[in-house]
Amino acid sequence: MTSGFVFSCFRVFVVSFVMLSVPRIALACPVCFGNSDAPMAKATNTGIIFMLVIVGLMLTAFASFFIYLIRRANRVAVDAAPAAEAARLAPSEGTAQC
């Protein structure tokens, strides 16, 4: 084994031992662990809801943009269909007809 691997294993062991021997370090923050009616907990919940709303709005905008592109492509295809049909049926000048 290399000395780097041994040192990293020893470091993980020491950090784990310290966190297990001093459990106060491993506890959650007072907002998550404490009183749920405290002003800080209400502010945290409001912030979380705000961030979820922003994510939802961005996903909705992204999906709406692709729906718009699909509808636009279909509209262009429908508008181009009669011209393509006329071009296919009517012989163009300079083309050989079999």
MOGI-V345657 format. One record per pair of residues at least 12 apart in sequence whose ideal C-beta (glycine too) atoms are under 10 Angstrom apart, sorted by the first residue. I is the first residue (numbers start at 1). J is the second residue. If there is no record, write none. Layout:
i = {I:I}
j = {J:J}
This chain:
i = {29:31:31:31:32}
j = {44:43:44:45:44}
